[in-house]
Amino acid sequence: MRKRWRNVLAGFLGAAVFCYPLTAEASARNIPDYYEAEDGNVSFQCVLRLPERFDKQNFRKAAVTGVYCSDYNACLEKLAEGRAVLNEEIYPAEGDIPEWHYYSFEDHSVMGTGDTTFFATENSYHYATVFSHLSNIELGEGGEAVSFSGMGECEKNAVNLLEQIGLETDMALYGYGLKAQEAQQWEEHMDPDGGYQEDQYKQEWTSEDDAYLIYGFQTVQSLPVYHELMFLGGSMKYVTADNAVLQAVYTKNGLEQLQVNYLYQFQLLDEAIELQPFEEIARIVSEKLNGTLVEEQYKVEEARLMEMVRHSQNQSYEVLPVWYVEAVSASGVTAVLVDASTAQEVFVA
């Protein structure tokens, strides 16, 4: 797997189904808006999430041609904004890993530029765990209106900033209004032994500390990208705010925190993708869940069509369309990924 060590923030449902070869246009018609079925311990009452702009009639195979890197000088201008540089470290390119720059500033802000880009003010320390907490809230839930600006304006600012530092790409954005009282509840600082570091907590939270959390996933052909780090599994495999490739925190004072990584340069090939009927996808999900050692009741309420980027056996990138399916049980949430063109499970730990 491509190393990114530089990131310092560091059975059939119902009757038998016979499938015949389909054209890309015909296969697209096998994506219903809603799918409902019962099979053993698995209940499907499932909304199929497809972006409005997804072109069902012209779905093509994609390939990765490179990885986006932020422009070092543009980051100094647009992110550092005249801050006095205290220290600069340059890590030379290694193989396919590009050169990377790290800066610390006199006001205790820090910044990294290259294939992983981040910026953090001293105050951002108190928002360090907000995206992990946000992952417990439904994707796209907007939170509350806060005491400054508007979420739409912050989203626009984030998009403009990416363009200015050389990271212009299509993105599915989400925003959450975080009131100071909720931010206070979410603040968390732990020592290596798992104890709370009480002296690290912000002493007083006011409306001045209200924030907008902006996060997003890169898109190709309007579909969100399931990036390579998510393929590692564990908590990384879930489509949540904590695993988004863009994370930004805005307060009344402006940008407090930015992290951007795993952005790919894509090329669409002259090869149409034939999608399997969703009944076949559901059959694979059902077999997976009914075959678990612990017998539980599962409810599937949502499936998302995504483009997965992973490494092939020769370590080059490959892109494949997958259905990301979440099933809820008494034990929690189980994610199952199925190749949308072959109806075979894509195993993620």
C-alpha positions in Angstrom: 0.0 0.0 0.0 1.2 3.5 -0.8 2.7 4.9 2.4 1.3 8.2 3.7 3.4 8.3 6.9 3.7 12.1 6.7 0.3 12.9 8.1 1.4 14.2 11.5 -2.1 15.0 12.8 -2.3 11.6 12.6 -29.7 -17.4 -0.2 -31.7 -15.6 -3.1 -34.4 -13.2 -1.9 -37.8 -14.7 -2.7 -37.8 -16.6 -6.0 -34.8 -17.4 -8.1 -33.4 -14.6 -10.2 -31.9 -15.2 -13.7 -29.4 -12.6 -14.8 -28.7 -12.0 -18.5 -25.9 -9.8 -19.9 -27.0 -6.2 -20.1 -25.9 -3.0 -21.9 -24.7 -0.2 -19.6 -28.0 1.6 -20.4 -30.2 -1.4 -19.5 -28.2 -2.3 -16.4 -28.8 1.2 -15.0 -32.5 0.5 -15.0 -31.8 -2.1 -12.3 -31.1 0.6 -9.7 -34.4 1.1 -7.9 -35.0 4.0 -5.5 -36.0 1.7 -2.8 -35.5 -2.0 -2.1 -37.6 -4.1 0.3 -37.2 -7.8 1.1 -36.7 -10.4 3.9 -34.2 -13.2 4.0 -33.5 -15.1 7.2 -32.2 -12.7 9.8 -31.8 -9.9 7.3 -34.5 -7.3 6.6 -34.1 -4.9 3.7 -36.0 -1.6 4.0 -33.3 0.1 2.0 -33.0 3.5 0.3 -30.5 3.4 -2.6 -28.4 6.6 -2.5 -27.5 7.9 -5.9 -26.5 11.6 -6.6 -28.9 13.5 -8.8 -26.1 14.2 -11.3 -25.1 10.6 -11.7 -25.4 9.7 -15.4 -26.9 6.2 -15.4 -26.7 6.0 -19.1 -23.0 6.8 -19.4 -21.3 5.1 -16.5 -17.7 4.3 -17.5 -14.6 2.7 -15.9 -12.3 5.2 -14.2 -8.5 5.0 -13.7 -6.2 6.9 -11.3 -3.5 8.8 -13.1 -1.9 10.5 -10.1 -2.4 12.0 -6.7 -3.1 15.7 -6.0 -0.5 17.7 -4.2 -1.0 21.2 -2.7 1.1 24.1 -4.0 3.7 25.0 -1.3 3.8 28.7 -2.1 0.1 29.0 -2.4 -0.3 27.4 1.0 2.0 29.9 2.5 0.0 32.7 1.0 -3.5 31.4 1.5 -3.2 29.4 4.7 -0.3 30.9 6.6 -1.6 34.4 5.6 1.6 36.3 6.6 2.4 34.4 9.8 6.0 34.5 10.8 7.7 31.1 10.0 9.4 29.7 13.1 10.7 26.5 11.4 10.5 24.8 8.0 11.3 21.2 7.3 11.4 19.7 3.8 11.1 16.0 3.3 12.5 14.9 -0.1 10.5 12.8 -2.5 10.8 9.1 -2.1 9.8 6.9 -5.0 6.2 7.8 -5.8 5.8 9.9 -2.6 6.3 13.6 -3.5 8.2 16.2 -1.6 6.5 17.3 1.6 6.9 20.6 3.6 6.2 21.1 7.3 6.0 24.6 8.9 5.6 25.9 12.4 4.8 29.5 13.0 5.4 32.0 15.9 1.7 32.1 16.8 1.9 28.2 17.4 0.0 27.4 14.2 1.4 24.5 12.1 1.0 23.6 8.4 1.9 20.7 6.1 1.8 20.9 2.3 2.1 18.2 -0.4 0.1 15.0 -0.9 -1.3 15.5 2.6 -2.2 19.1 3.4 -3.1 20.4 6.9 -3.3 23.6 8.8 -4.1 24.1 12.5 -4.2 27.1 14.8 -3.4 26.9 18.5 -7.1 27.1 19.2 -7.9 24.1 17.0 -6.5 21.9 19.7 -9.8 22.1 21.5 -11.7 20.9 18.3 -9.3 18.0 17.8 -11.9 15.2 18.3 -15.0 16.9 16.8 -15.0 14.8 13.6 -14.9 11.5 15.5 -17.9 12.6 17.5 -19.6 13.8 14.4 -19.3 10.3 13.0 -21.9 9.2 15.5 -24.4 11.5 13.8 -26.1 10.7 10.5 -24.1 11.7 7.4 -25.4 15.1 6.3 -27.1 16.1 9.5 -26.8 19.8 9.6 -26.7 20.6 13.4 -27.8 24.1 14.5 -27.3 27.6 13.1 -24.5 29.3 14.9 -23.7 32.8 15.9 -21.8 33.9 12.8 -21.9 33.7 9.0 -23.8 30.8 7.4 -22.9 27.2 6.6 -23.2 27.8 2.9 -20.7 30.6 3.0 -18.2 28.4 4.9 -18.6 25.5 2.4 -18.0 28.0 -0.4 -14.9 29.3 1.4 -13.6 25.7 1.7 -14.1 25.0 -2.0 -12.4 28.3 -3.0 -9.5 27.6 -0.7 -8.9 24.1 -2.2 -8.8 25.7 -5.7 -6.4 28.4 -4.6 -3.9 25.9 -3.2 -4.0 23.6 -6.2 -6.5 21.0 -5.0 -9.4 21.8 -7.4 -11.5 18.6 -7.7 -15.2 17.6 -7.5 -16.4 17.1 -4.0 -19.5 16.1 -2.1 -19.7 18.5 0.8 -21.5 18.3 4.2 -21.7 20.8 7.0 -22.6 20.8 10.7 -23.3 23.8 12.9 -21.5 23.2 16.3 -22.7 25.3 19.2 -20.1 26.1 21.9 -22.0 24.0 24.5 -21.9 20.9 22.2 -18.2 21.6 21.4 -17.5 21.6 25.1 -19.1 18.2 25.5 -17.1 16.9 22.6 -13.7 18.1 23.7 -11.5 15.2 24.8 -7.8 14.9 25.7 -6.4 11.6 26.8 -2.9 10.7 28.1 -1.1 7.5 26.9 -2.6 5.5 29.8 -6.1 6.4 28.9 -6.6 9.0 31.5 -8.1 12.5 31.0 -5.7 15.4 30.8 -7.8 17.9 32.7 -5.3 20.7 32.4 -5.6 20.6 28.6 -9.3 21.5 28.4 -10.6 24.9 27.4 -11.6 26.7 30.6 -14.6 28.6 29.2 -16.7 28.2 26.1 -18.9 31.0 24.8 -20.7 31.8 21.5 -17.4 33.1 20.2 -16.4 29.4 20.0 -19.3 28.4 17.9 -18.1 26.6 14.8 -19.0 25.1 11.4 -17.6 21.7 10.6 -17.2 21.3 6.9 -16.3 17.8 5.6 -16.5 16.0 2.2 -15.6 13.1 0.0 -14.0 13.4 -3.5 -16.4 12.4 -6.3 -15.8 11.0 -9.8 -18.8 10.6 -12.2 -20.7 12.3 -9.3 -20.1 9.2 -7.1 -18.3 9.6 -3.7 -14.8 8.0 -3.6 -14.1 5.2 -1.1 -10.4 6.0 -0.7 -7.5 3.7 -0.1 -7.1 4.3 3.7 -10.7 3.2 4.3 -9.8 -0.1 2.7 -7.6 -0.8 5.8 -10.8 -1.7 7.6 -11.7 -1.4 11.3 -13.2 2.0 12.0 -11.7 3.3 8.8 -14.1 1.4 6.6 -17.2 3.4 7.5 -18.4 6.3 5.4 -18.4 8.9 8.2 -17.2 12.4 8.9 -14.0 11.1 10.6 -13.0 9.3 7.4 -13.7 12.2 5.0 -10.8 13.4 2.8 -11.7 17.1 3.6 -12.2 18.3 7.2 -12.3 21.9 8.1 -13.3 23.9 11.2 -14.4 27.5 10.9 -15.1 29.9 13.8 -15.8 33.6 13.9 -12.0 34.1 13.6 -11.9 32.2 10.3 -10.3 28.8 9.5 -9.1 27.0 12.6 -8.3 23.6 11.1 -7.9 22.0 7.7 -7.0 18.5 6.7 -7.0 17.2 3.1 -5.6 14.0 1.8 -6.2 11.0 -0.5 -7.3 13.1 -3.5 -6.8 11.4 -6.8 -6.5 12.5 -10.4 -9.0 10.4 -12.4 -9.3 9.6 -16.1 -12.5 8.1 -17.6 -11.9 5.3 -20.0 -13.8 4.2 -23.1 -15.2 1.2 -21.3 -18.8 1.1 -20.2 -19.6 -0.5 -16.8 -22.5 -2.9 -16.6 -24.1 -2.8 -13.2 -25.6 -6.0 -11.7 -29.3 -5.9 -10.6 -29.5 -4.8 -7.0 -31.3 -8.1 -6.2 -27.9 -9.7 -6.8 -26.1 -7.2 -4.5 -28.7 -7.8 -1.8 -28.2 -11.6 -2.1 -24.5 -11.2 -1.4 -25.2 -8.9 1.6 -27.8 -11.4 2.9 -25.4 -14.4 2.6 -22.7 -12.4 4.4 -24.9 -11.4 7.3 -26.8 -14.7 7.7 -23.5 -16.5 7.8 -22.1 -14.7 10.8 -21.2 -16.8 13.9 -23.4 -14.7 16.2 -27.1 -15.0 15.2 -28.6 -11.5 15.1 -31.4 -9.6 13.4 -30.0 -7.2 10.8 -31.9 -4.2 9.3 -30.5 -2.7 6.1 -31.8 0.8 5.5 -29.3 2.4 3.2 -26.9 1.6 0.3 -24.6 4.0 -1.5 -23.0 3.5 -4.9 -19.4 4.6 -4.7 -16.1 4.4 -6.5 -13.5 2.4 -4.5 -9.7 3.2 -5.0 -7.4 0.4 -3.9 -4.1 -1.1 -4.8 -4.0 -4.1 -7.1 -1.6 -7.0 -6.7 1.1 -5.1 -8.6 0.6 -2.1 -6.3 -0.9 0.1 -9.0 -4.2 1.8 -8.3 -7.4 0.3 -9.5 -10.9 1.8 -9.4 -14.0 -0.3 -9.1 -17.7 0.6 -8.4 -19.0 -0.7 -5.1 -22.2 -0.7 -3.2 -21.5 0.4 0.4 -24.2 -1.2 2.5 -24.7 -0.7 6.3 -26.7 -3.1 8.4 -27.8 -2.3 11.9 -28.1 -5.0 14.6 -28.0 -5.1 18.4 -24.2 -5.2 18.2 -23.9 -2.1 16.2 -23.3 -1.3 12.5 -21.8 -3.7 10.0 -20.5 -2.5 6.7 -20.6 -4.8 3.6 -19.0 -3.8 0.3 -20.0 -5.5 -2.9 -18.6 -4.9 -6.4 -21.4 -3.3 -8.3 -20.3 -4.8 -11.7 -19.6 -8.4 -10.6 -21.9 -8.8 -7.5 -18.9 -10.2 -5.6 -18.1 -9.2 -2.0 -15.1 -6.8 -1.6 -13.5 -8.0 1.6 -12.5 -5.2 4.1 -11.2 -6.2 7.5 
